Amino acid sequence: MDGRSLRIGNASGFYGDRFSAFREMLEGGPLDVLTGDYLAELTMLILGRDRLKNPASGYAKTFLRQLEETLGLAVERKVRIVANAGGLNPEGLANDLRALATKLGLSVNIAHVEGDDLVGRADELGFDQPLTANAYLGGWGIAACLDAGADIVVTGRVTDASLVVGPAASHFGWKRDDWDRLAGAMVAGHVLECGAQATGGNFARFGEIDVRRPGFPLAEVFADGSSIITKHPDTGGAVTVDTVKAQLVYEIGGARYAGPDATARFDTIVIDAEGTDRVRLSGVRGEPPPPDVKVCLNRLGGFRNDAQFVLVGLDIEEKAALVQAQLDATLKPRPAEVLYTLARTDHTDAPSEEQASATLRVTVKDADPKVAGRSFNGAVVELALSSYPGFFLPALPGDASPFGIYTAGYVDARKVPHVAVLPDGRRIDVLPPEETRKLEAVPVPSLPAPLLSGGARRVPLGQVALARSGDKGGDANIGVWVRTDEAWSWLVHTLTEERLRTLLPETQALKIQRHVLPNLRALNFVIEGLLGEGVSSSTRFDQQAKALGEWLRSRHVDVPESLL
C-alpha cells in the first residue's frame, strides 16, 4: 500500500445496491476505509414512512445485515467503515451495531453523527409539516469520530462526498480552510458515491468494456487533495477517463459544486489516465462553502395509481381517444389528477403483435386512497368488454400507493446542529466554518473556435458524444461530453439550450441552464421542473430521468464528416 495515500473504497451507491459488495471490497485488496452511501431523496421518504410505523426504525437495515457477515473481516484487516446508513435514526443503528459486535464477540469502537434531523423544528424554520426534514451535514463530524478512535462511523443525512472528505481530513490533518484539499476530496467522493457507476455501470459506451458485473471503485486520496480512482484487481468493469467523467457530470449543476465543507470548482478538474484502471484527478480549486445548508424535505402528497391499455394495429389514436372519453365519463368521483400518456411504440405492417402495439398509460392521483384505488380500478376493469377492438391490459391495476413530494429548503448553517457522538459517549459540537461566501455565477469560459467542416452527415448524436443523466428533486440534468478537442469545438457551438429544446421536445416550455466545463470537454444541462414534484410524485415515463441522456444520444444531428 502506498504510504502517502489513503485508500477509500465504496460498497454501496444506494439502499438496495449489491449486497455482496462489502465482502467483495474487503476481500479484493487493501483498504484503509470502506464507505457506503444508502441515502437518496426518495430513500428519506421511504425511511420516513418506516418511522411512522415504528419509531425505532428509520435506518438502512441492509447495512446491519451486511456487517453481520463482514464485520469480523473488517476488524481483521483493520478497515474502518463510514456509512450514512443511519438515515433518520443514526443513534439506533449505532446501538444495534454494538449489540451485533457483542453477539459476534468483537471489540469495535462505534460512533455516530447526528443533528441533521430538523423535523421537530419544522415550524420554527418555516417548513410546512414535512414528513422528513434533513440538513446535509459535512465531513467534520465524521473526522471527529475517527480522530477519537472509531472503527465504525454511521451518520444520518450528510452529503455523499462527505463520506470521503471526513476520513481524508482526519487522516491528513487538514484544516477547516484547506479549501483546495477539501474540494479535491469532494470530487473523489462524488466519483465514488454511486458505486459501480464509476467502473462502467450505466456507461454510454458499454460495448467497449465488460460491464456484466463491474467491481466497486476506490480512491487513493493524497495529502494535497488529489486522488487516483481505481478498483481492486481482477474485478469486472473498468476505470477509464470516460467512466470517471460519466460520474463527474452525474447529477450536478454548474461549475461550482457546493457542499457544507467547501465549494469545489468542477471547471478546474484535471483528469488523466495513469495506466490500466487508474485515473488521476488533480488541480481542483476550492472555495468556502455557502452560508446556508441544503435541507431535504419530504411530505406525503396523497395516493396514486396507474393502468396500461395495450392498443394493437390500426387506429391507435382513435382507440386511445375512446378510452379517454369512456374513463372521463365514468370516473366518479373524479380523481384530483388524471393524466393520459400515449406511447407510440407501434410499427406499420409489424412482423409480431408486440411490434404492432402502442400503450396508453393512465395515471391518477388523489388524497383519498379509495378514489385512486378501488374506484379507479373498477372504472378500468368495467371497460373490458365495451371498449376498443383488441382490448387488453398487461396487468390489472393494483391498490393505490402513497407518494411523496420532495422540495429543497435552505437554512443558515449556524442554526443546524452537527454533533459527533464518540465511541465513549462524549458529544462534540461541530461548528460551521467561519468563512463562507455566496455562490456567484462562474464567468463563461473562452470557447474554442467553431469547427470548420466541408461536409456533414446526419447521424445519432451518440456516435460522437457520451452522456449521463439523473434527477435532483423535480429537476433533471444531462451531462454530455466528447473525447477530442476537435469534437469539443463542434459540440460546444452546436448543442445550445435552444438546440436541446428542439432535440427533446418535452423540455420546450421549461427553463434550461447550460454549464460549460472545458477541462472535461463537457456540457451540463439542468432542466428545471421536468420531473414535477420529485421522483415519487413524477408521472413522467422515466421518473428519475436516468435514460434522458440516452434519448438525447439517439436523436439525429448533422455531424461533420471529420468527426465520423
Disulfide bonds with the S-S distance in Angstrom:
none
